[in-house]
Amino acid sequence: MDTSSLYDLTPIAWLMAAGVLIALGPLVWVWRRNAGAGPARRLHALTVLTLFLTFDLTLFGAFTRLTDSGLGCPDWPGCYGNASPAGARHEIAMAQAAQPTGPVTHGKAWVEMVHRYLATGVGVLILTLAGATWIVRRRQRRAPPPSSDGGHPSHHATLSAWWPAFTLAWVCLQGAFGALTVTWKLFPAIVTLHLLGAVVLLALLCIQAVHYRQAAAQRLPTPVSPALRNGLVVTTVLLVLQIALGGWVSTNYAVLACTQFPTCQDSWWPAMNFAQGFEIWRHLGVTGEGQPLDFSALTAIHYAHRLMAYAVFVALGVLAWRLRRIGTLRPQAHWLAGLALLQLATGLGNVLLGWPLAAAVLHTGGAAALAVVLTWALCESRRDASLRTAHASDNAGGRNNNPRKATA
């Protein structure tokens, strides 16, 4: 079998040209709309728009995976060595004739290539953000520092060029995982890592957006008690683990292993093979030794995700309840509560309605949105040990009306 086409990089120039053309629209719109604003506000606007487009790309990636279009073009970066499926009509027609319902069809090829075009456009936007931030940061270093009433430098948020640089490196790594997803034929571990990489990319862009806004407004994050800050961190870790489990469920097609709720296969603890289900380094549908995967392994994958969902739902509810007591973090609390309910509804819809496409895409989008909101809350808050001290002192003295308790 000739595999040379799998690594043919001839269409890369056309792919990059498509990415530049896609990115030009958002770039021109942001710069014209914010022509009179300061550099931090322009960067904030571009970052928010890039975050929005990256979120859309994540949804389209879920759509690509759920419609079995991930191998619509079985080579990378082009389609049978061409810049688009239009130039590969003959090859696609032959593959479709051999397998009419297989992974390669004209429709699936276009879905896959549009995903690659959009991903390249997002990459160009992130490259622009990194370059623009470095330029602005160099100008800030040359300018005299702002001063307060006494002539001393004031404490204010400043732009960091390292976050955009790290984001640029990360999107390059994410592109490599996208290539491996195709060339390794939907290897489950690679597909799951590709999903996690998209979530991390969203978090990195959210961090930059918040920092740019803080720099433009010259303000610092809201102080919160160590207990609340720890709760934010723990909930974020739980969510990342749950997203990894969800990606593992989806990439192994284990959603329909349980079609009941709250039980599974008429049991509260069905037959499950965790050793097979969570053998990470294996091909799709088989064990590491090449044997077909047992149905009990798919059940174990599904049920582990369901059990973790209970813990994450409770953690999100408690966190949202506590955040709503803090005025500056109340929007995040409302978003967390609403998204948690959305995840519950779409998760149940996937199980009870037979994994409908709309519910599955929304479930992925809800998980990604939760990661963004938790990152937003983390960036807009900072640990303040004095709040814990004040809270303990108030409890010891029986004082219940101290306004500082509102942030604890």
C-alpha positions as CSV (number, residue, x, y, z in Angstrom):
1,M,0.0,0.0,0.0
2,D,1.4,3.4,-1.0
3,T,1.2,5.7,2.1
4,S,3.3,8.6,0.7
5,S,0.2,10.7,0.1
6,L,-0.5,10.6,3.8
7,Y,2.3,13.0,4.4
8,D,2.1,15.1,1.2
9,L,2.5,18.7,2.3
10,T,2.0,20.2,-1.2
11,P,-1.4,21.7,-0.3
12,I,-0.1,23.5,2.8
13,A,0.4,26.8,1.0
14,W,-3.2,26.7,-0.2
15,L,-4.5,25.8,3.3
16,M,-2.5,28.7,4.8
17,A,-3.9,31.1,2.1
18,A,-7.4,30.0,3.0
19,G,-6.7,30.6,6.7
20,V,-5.4,34.1,6.0
21,L,-8.4,35.0,3.9
22,I,-10.7,33.7,6.7
23,A,-8.8,35.7,9.3
24,L,-8.8,38.9,7.3
25,G,-12.5,39.5,7.9
26,P,-12.4,39.4,11.8
27,L,-9.1,41.4,11.8
28,V,-10.5,44.2,9.7
29,W,-13.7,44.3,11.6
30,V,-12.1,44.6,15.0
31,W,-9.5,47.2,14.0
32,R,-12.1,49.4,12.3
33,R,-14.6,49.1,15.1
34,N,-12.0,49.9,17.7
35,A,-10.0,52.4,15.8
36,G,-10.1,55.1,18.5
37,A,-9.6,52.8,21.5
38,G,-6.3,52.0,23.3
39,P,-4.2,49.0,22.4
40,A,-5.4,47.0,25.4
41,R,-9.1,47.4,24.3
42,R,-8.3,46.5,20.7
43,L,-6.4,43.4,21.8
44,H,-9.3,42.6,24.2
45,A,-11.8,42.9,21.3
46,L,-9.7,40.7,19.0
47,T,-9.2,38.1,21.7
48,V,-12.9,37.9,22.5
49,L,-13.7,37.5,18.9
50,T,-11.0,34.8,18.5
51,L,-12.3,33.1,21.6
52,F,-15.8,33.1,20.1
53,L,-14.6,31.7,16.7
54,T,-12.5,29.1,18.5
55,F,-15.6,28.0,20.5
56,D,-17.5,27.8,17.1
57,L,-14.6,25.7,15.8
58,T,-14.9,23.4,18.8
59,L,-18.6,22.9,18.0
60,F,-17.8,22.2,14.4
61,G,-15.1,19.8,15.4
62,A,-17.7,17.9,17.5
63,F,-20.0,18.0,14.4
64,T,-17.2,16.6,12.3
65,R,-16.6,13.7,14.7
66,L,-20.2,12.9,15.3
67,T,-21.1,12.8,11.6
68,D,-18.1,10.4,11.1
69,S,-16.4,13.0,8.8
70,G,-13.1,12.8,10.6
71,L,-11.7,10.7,7.8
72,G,-13.6,12.4,5.0
73,C,-10.2,13.2,3.6
74,P,-7.9,10.4,4.7
75,D,-4.7,12.4,4.2
76,W,-3.4,15.7,5.7
77,P,-3.2,18.6,5.2
78,G,-5.1,18.4,1.8
79,C,-7.6,16.0,0.4
80,Y,-5.9,13.2,-1.7
81,G,-3.1,15.7,-2.3
82,N,-5.4,18.5,-3.4
83,A,-6.3,21.8,-1.7
84,S,-10.0,20.9,-1.6
85,P,-12.4,18.0,-2.3
86,A,-13.2,19.6,-5.7
87,G,-9.8,18.5,-6.9
88,A,-10.3,15.0,-5.5
89,R,-13.7,14.2,-7.0
90,H,-12.4,11.1,-8.8
91,E,-10.7,9.6,-5.7
92,I,-13.6,10.4,-3.4
93,A,-16.1,8.8,-5.9
94,M,-14.0,5.6,-6.1
95,A,-13.9,5.4,-2.3
96,Q,-17.6,6.1,-2.0
97,A,-18.4,3.5,-4.6
98,A,-16.4,0.9,-2.7
99,Q,-18.1,1.8,0.6
100,P,-21.2,3.9,0.1
101,T,-21.7,4.4,3.9
102,G,-18.0,4.5,4.7
103,P,-15.8,7.3,6.1
104,V,-15.1,8.9,2.7
105,T,-18.0,10.6,0.8
106,H,-18.2,13.9,-1.0
107,G,-20.2,15.5,1.9
108,K,-17.9,14.2,4.6
109,A,-14.8,15.4,2.7
110,W,-16.2,18.9,2.6
111,V,-17.1,18.8,6.3
112,E,-13.5,17.7,7.1
113,M,-11.8,20.3,4.9
114,V,-14.0,23.2,6.1
115,H,-13.0,22.3,9.6
116,R,-9.3,22.5,8.5
117,Y,-9.9,25.8,6.8
118,L,-11.5,27.3,9.9
119,A,-8.8,25.9,12.2
120,T,-6.1,27.5,10.0
121,G,-8.0,30.8,10.2
122,V,-8.1,30.6,14.0
123,G,-4.4,29.9,13.9
124,V,-3.7,33.0,11.9
125,L,-5.7,35.1,14.4
126,I,-3.8,33.7,17.3
127,L,-0.5,34.4,15.4
128,T,-1.7,38.0,14.9
129,L,-2.6,38.3,18.6
130,A,0.9,37.1,19.7
131,G,2.7,39.5,17.4
132,A,0.5,42.5,18.3
133,T,0.8,41.8,22.0
134,W,4.6,41.7,21.8
135,I,4.6,45.1,19.9
136,V,2.3,46.7,22.5
137,R,4.3,45.2,25.4
138,R,7.6,46.7,23.9
139,R,5.9,50.1,23.7
140,Q,4.7,49.9,27.3
141,R,8.3,49.2,28.5
142,R,9.6,52.2,26.7
143,A,6.8,54.5,28.0
144,P,7.0,56.0,31.5
145,P,5.0,54.1,34.2
146,P,1.7,55.6,35.3
147,S,1.7,57.3,38.7
148,S,-0.8,57.8,41.5
149,D,-1.4,60.9,43.6
150,G,1.9,60.7,45.4
151,G,3.9,60.3,42.3
152,H,4.6,56.6,43.0
153,P,3.8,53.9,40.4
154,S,0.3,52.7,40.8
155,H,-0.7,49.0,41.1
156,H,-2.4,48.1,37.9
157,A,-2.8,45.2,35.5
158,T,-0.2,45.1,32.7
159,L,-0.1,43.2,29.5
160,S,1.9,40.0,29.3
161,A,3.3,38.8,26.1
162,W,4.0,35.3,27.4
163,W,0.4,34.1,27.4
164,P,-0.1,34.9,23.7
165,A,3.2,33.2,22.9
166,F,2.3,30.1,24.8
167,T,-1.1,30.1,23.1
168,L,0.6,30.3,19.7
169,A,2.7,27.3,20.6
170,W,-0.3,25.4,21.9
171,V,-2.3,26.0,18.7
172,C,0.6,24.6,16.7
173,L,0.6,21.5,19.0
174,Q,-3.2,21.3,18.5
175,G,-2.7,21.3,14.8
176,A,-0.3,18.4,15.1
177,F,-2.9,16.4,17.1
178,G,-5.4,17.2,14.3
179,A,-3.0,15.8,11.7
180,L,-2.4,12.7,13.9
181,T,-6.2,12.3,14.3
182,V,-6.4,11.7,10.6
183,T,-3.2,9.9,9.9
184,W,-3.6,7.6,12.9
185,K,-7.2,6.7,11.8
186,L,-9.1,8.1,14.8
187,F,-6.9,6.6,17.4
188,P,-9.0,7.0,20.6
189,A,-6.2,8.5,22.8
190,I,-5.3,11.0,20.1
191,V,-8.9,12.1,19.4
192,T,-9.4,12.6,23.2
193,L,-6.2,14.6,23.5
194,H,-7.3,16.7,20.5
195,L,-10.6,17.5,22.4
196,L,-8.7,18.4,25.6
197,G,-6.3,20.5,23.6
198,A,-9.3,22.5,22.2
199,V,-10.6,23.1,25.8
200,V,-7.1,24.2,26.9
201,L,-6.9,26.6,23.9
202,L,-10.3,28.1,24.9
203,A,-9.0,28.6,28.5
204,L,-5.8,30.3,27.2
205,L,-7.8,32.7,25.1
206,C,-10.1,33.4,28.0
207,I,-7.2,34.2,30.3
208,Q,-5.9,36.7,27.7
209,A,-9.3,38.3,27.2
210,V,-9.7,38.9,31.0
211,H,-6.1,40.2,31.3
212,Y,-6.6,42.6,28.5
213,R,-9.8,43.9,30.0
214,Q,-8.2,44.3,33.4
215,A,-5.3,46.2,31.8
216,A,-7.6,48.5,29.9
217,A,-9.6,49.2,33.1
218,Q,-6.5,49.4,35.3
219,R,-8.0,47.1,37.9
220,L,-7.0,43.9,39.8
221,P,-9.0,40.7,40.3
222,T,-11.6,40.5,43.2
223,P,-10.2,39.2,46.5
224,V,-11.9,36.0,47.7
225,S,-11.4,33.7,50.6
226,P,-8.9,30.8,50.3
227,A,-11.8,28.3,50.7
228,L,-13.7,29.8,47.7
229,R,-10.5,29.9,45.6
230,N,-9.8,26.3,46.4
231,G,-13.4,25.4,45.5
232,L,-12.8,27.1,42.1
233,V,-9.7,25.1,41.5
234,V,-11.1,21.8,42.6
235,T,-14.2,22.2,40.5
236,T,-12.1,23.1,37.4
237,V,-10.0,19.9,37.9
238,L,-13.1,17.8,38.2
239,L,-14.5,19.4,35.0
240,V,-11.4,18.7,33.1
241,L,-11.5,15.0,34.2
242,Q,-15.1,14.8,33.2
243,I,-14.4,16.3,29.8
244,A,-11.6,13.7,29.3
245,L,-14.1,11.0,30.2
246,G,-16.7,12.5,27.9
247,G,-14.2,12.5,25.0
248,W,-13.3,8.9,25.8
249,V,-17.0,8.0,25.7
250,S,-17.5,9.7,22.4
251,T,-14.4,8.5,20.6
252,N,-15.2,4.9,21.6
253,Y,-18.8,5.3,20.7
254,A,-19.9,4.2,24.1
255,V,-22.8,6.6,24.5
256,L,-25.4,4.0,23.7
257,A,-24.0,1.3,26.0
258,C,-26.5,2.6,28.5
259,T,-29.9,3.7,27.2
260,Q,-31.6,4.0,30.5
261,F,-31.5,6.5,33.4
262,P,-30.7,6.4,36.3
263,T,-30.1,2.7,35.9
264,C,-28.1,1.1,33.1
265,Q,-29.1,-2.2,31.5
266,D,-31.8,-2.6,34.2
267,S,-29.1,-2.5,36.9
268,W,-27.5,0.0,39.2
269,W,-24.1,-1.7,38.6
270,P,-24.1,-3.5,35.3
271,A,-21.4,-5.8,34.1
272,M,-18.3,-3.7,33.4
273,N,-14.8,-4.4,32.2
274,F,-12.8,-1.3,33.4
275,A,-9.4,-2.9,32.4
276,Q,-10.4,-3.1,28.8
277,G,-12.4,0.1,28.7
278,F,-9.6,2.2,30.1
279,E,-6.7,0.6,28.2
280,I,-5.5,3.9,26.7
281,W,-3.1,3.0,24.0
282,R,-5.1,0.9,21.6
283,H,-6.9,1.3,18.2
284,L,-10.6,2.0,17.9
285,G,-12.8,-1.0,18.8
286,V,-10.0,-3.4,19.7
287,T,-7.8,-4.1,22.7
288,G,-4.1,-3.6,22.7
289,E,-3.7,-7.2,21.5
290,G,-6.0,-6.6,18.6
291,Q,-9.0,-8.5,20.0
292,P,-12.5,-6.9,19.7
293,L,-13.6,-4.8,22.6
294,D,-16.2,-6.3,24.9
295,F,-19.5,-4.6,25.3
296,S,-18.8,-4.6,29.1
297,A,-15.8,-2.4,28.3
298,L,-18.0,0.2,26.6
299,T,-20.4,0.0,29.5
300,A,-17.6,0.7,31.9
301,I,-16.6,3.8,29.9
302,H,-20.1,5.1,29.8
303,Y,-20.9,4.5,33.5
304,A,-17.6,6.0,34.7
305,H,-18.6,9.2,32.8
306,R,-22.1,9.1,34.3
307,L,-20.8,8.7,37.9
308,M,-18.3,11.5,37.5
309,A,-21.2,13.7,36.2
310,Y,-23.0,13.5,39.5
311,A,-19.9,14.8,41.4
312,V,-19.3,17.6,38.9
313,F,-23.0,18.7,38.9
314,V,-23.0,19.0,42.7
315,A,-19.6,20.8,42.7
316,L,-20.9,23.3,40.1
317,G,-24.1,23.9,42.0
318,V,-22.3,24.6,45.3
319,L,-19.8,26.8,43.5
320,A,-22.5,28.8,41.7
321,W,-24.3,29.3,45.0
322,R,-21.2,30.7,46.7
323,L,-20.2,32.9,43.8
324,R,-23.6,34.6,43.6
325,R,-22.9,36.2,47.0
326,I,-20.1,38.2,45.4
327,G,-21.3,41.0,43.2
328,T,-18.4,41.0,40.7
329,L,-18.6,37.2,40.3
330,R,-22.3,36.9,40.1
331,P,-22.4,36.7,36.2
332,Q,-20.1,33.7,36.4
333,A,-22.4,32.1,39.0
334,H,-25.4,32.5,36.7
335,W,-23.5,31.1,33.7
336,L,-22.3,28.1,35.7
337,A,-25.8,27.3,37.0
338,G,-27.4,27.6,33.5
339,L,-24.7,25.6,31.8
340,A,-24.9,22.9,34.4
341,L,-28.6,22.5,33.7
342,L,-27.9,22.5,30.0
343,Q,-25.4,19.7,30.4
344,L,-27.9,17.7,32.5
345,A,-30.6,18.1,29.8
346,T,-28.3,17.3,26.8
347,G,-26.7,14.4,28.7
348,L,-30.1,12.8,29.4
349,G,-31.1,13.5,25.8
350,N,-28.1,11.6,24.5
351,V,-29.0,8.6,26.6
352,L,-32.8,8.5,26.3
353,L,-33.2,9.8,22.7
354,G,-30.5,7.7,21.1
355,W,-27.7,10.2,20.8
356,P,-29.3,12.8,18.5
357,L,-26.8,15.0,16.7
358,A,-28.0,18.3,18.1
359,A,-27.9,17.2,21.7
360,A,-24.5,15.6,21.2
361,V,-23.0,18.8,19.7
362,L,-24.6,20.9,22.5
363,H,-23.2,18.6,25.1
364,T,-19.7,19.2,23.8
365,G,-20.4,22.9,23.6
366,G,-21.7,23.1,27.1
367,A,-18.6,21.4,28.5
368,A,-16.4,23.8,26.6
369,A,-18.4,26.8,27.8
370,L,-18.2,25.6,31.4
371,A,-14.4,25.4,31.1
372,V,-14.4,29.0,29.7
373,V,-16.6,30.3,32.6
374,L,-14.5,28.6,35.3
375,T,-11.4,30.1,33.7
376,W,-13.1,33.5,33.7
377,A,-13.9,33.1,37.4
378,L,-10.4,32.1,38.2
379,C,-8.9,35.1,36.4
380,E,-11.4,37.5,38.0
381,S,-10.6,36.4,41.5
382,R,-7.5,36.1,43.7
383,R,-6.8,34.5,47.0
384,D,-6.9,36.8,50.0
385,A,-5.9,35.2,53.3
386,S,-7.1,38.2,55.3
387,L,-10.7,37.3,54.4
388,R,-10.3,34.0,56.1
389,T,-8.8,35.7,59.2
390,A,-11.6,38.2,59.3
391,H,-14.2,35.5,58.9
392,A,-12.7,33.4,61.7
393,S,-12.6,36.5,63.9
394,D,-16.2,37.4,63.2
395,N,-17.4,33.8,64.0
396,A,-15.4,33.9,67.3
397,G,-16.9,37.2,68.3
398,G,-20.4,36.3,67.3
399,R,-20.6,39.2,64.7
400,N,-22.7,38.2,61.7
401,N,-23.1,41.6,60.0
402,N,-19.5,42.2,58.8
403,P,-19.8,43.2,55.1
404,R,-16.5,41.5,54.4
405,K,-18.2,38.1,54.8
406,A,-19.9,38.7,51.5
407,T,-16.7,37.8,49.8
408,A,-16.0,34.7,51.8
